[in-house]
Amino acid sequence: MQRIAAILLFYKPMFVWSFAVTLVITIFNPLIFSAIITKLFLTFFAWYLVNETKTRQKLIALKNIGVSTFKLFSTIFFIDIVITIGFLIVIKEFI
């Protein structure tokens, strides 16, 4: 449970930007497949930024409790996709 809380704490600042991207996707192309591809690209981009900036120190703290970089970003991607797909399904019902 501590690992999940640490992953969610790491994802918390990214959520606002991720939801903003979801809104842009909804406006321009509300297809689920394109949203998944876009979120996958953004997850790779976030991984690159974290590895190349001072944020890397947060990864060390997560590794100390047993969360690998792959597990971290794959979990973030999964959480992000669930939120995005849920949002797109709800929006499509009202459009």
Secondary structure by P-SEA (a helix, b strand, c coil): caaaaaaaaaaccaaaaaaaaaaaaaaccccaaaaaaaaaaaaaaaaaaaaaccaaaaaaaaaaacccaaaaaaaaaaaaaaaaaaaaaaaaaac
